[in-house]
Amino acid sequence: MNTNPVLAEVQRGGIVESFHRGAWAVVDGSGTLHSHAGDIDRPIFPRSAVKVLQALPLVESGAAERWGLTDDQLALACASHGGEAPHVATAAAMLAQAGVDAAALECGTHWPYHEGTQRTMAAAGQAPSALHNNCSGKHSGFVCLGCVMAKDGDARAFLRGYVGREHPVMREVGAALEAATGWRLADTPVGTDGCSIPTFAIPLRHLAHAFARVAGGGGLSEGRARAARRLRAAVAKAPFMVAGSGRFDSRVMERLGERVFCKVGAEGVYCAAFPEAGLGVALKMDDGNTARAAEVVMAALIERHVRLDDAERAFVHGLADAPITNWNGLEVGRLRAALA
């Protein structure tokens, strides 16, 4: 029987219309559990929430420096972006700087998540490419890493199949993920993510510890700690690249800067680093509700654990307790976090 508590609820007409159960963990850099709710020891697939961990080898290896990657490009390597024009151009530039093009990407193709971009492309008769995939920045980072790992060999030949678990690029990514989380990947369930790379089941407690390490660098090797600092700084300077127009992650990090690094994952997962507090956060909604429930819970955890001035607190609280409007613009209910 599911014993996870209700973390978010929809209220309409004075009653709770629906609710969302889940679990969350807040951990410090030493691995000490700061606070939690629900089952935080059940392995879950973190999906895209761990992109910053998957990008650590890109910086640690020297590939980011070799190809002259900018803040925008490093932020995009950590992104689930909307496929807007700046996202697409930035991914294409990353590949060009490494001497390849979009044909090297193995993430697949889908229409941009950003509705305005979809409409513009459709009206012009344009078809999407792999560059529009929300994971194209992460995959461009993998390709940049692979182009360095290929050394003097044929980079395109080396990169073929880089999404496979046993490919040298994915082995580097997996090693960084294992080191950050302290969770042995060889002994855990593994699935295939939407962009075709492996996704490993890891408990929330360990994911939160990994993000506490990203927040402060403790517990990481010197090279990975430097990489984490570089990626955090890049995201703080270019938060639009991590998500895009109107998206939660970009809005929060545009407003709060380096005090928060947060990243959504599919199926109701969110992870965050709070560097000033030295804390890492991981949450999972049982019903996989990402766009509604996971966001209000993450906002409530930011409100609870991050230093905010009055205006910032009002902004974050508005994300944790959000109005629901109908097609006439009337407020008909509230979606709010329900943390104990």
Order of alpha helices (4+ residues) and beta strands (2+ residues): beta-beta-beta-beta-alpha-alpha-alpha-alpha-alpha-alpha-alpha-alpha-alpha-beta-beta-beta-alpha-alpha-alpha-beta-beta-beta-alpha-alpha-beta-beta
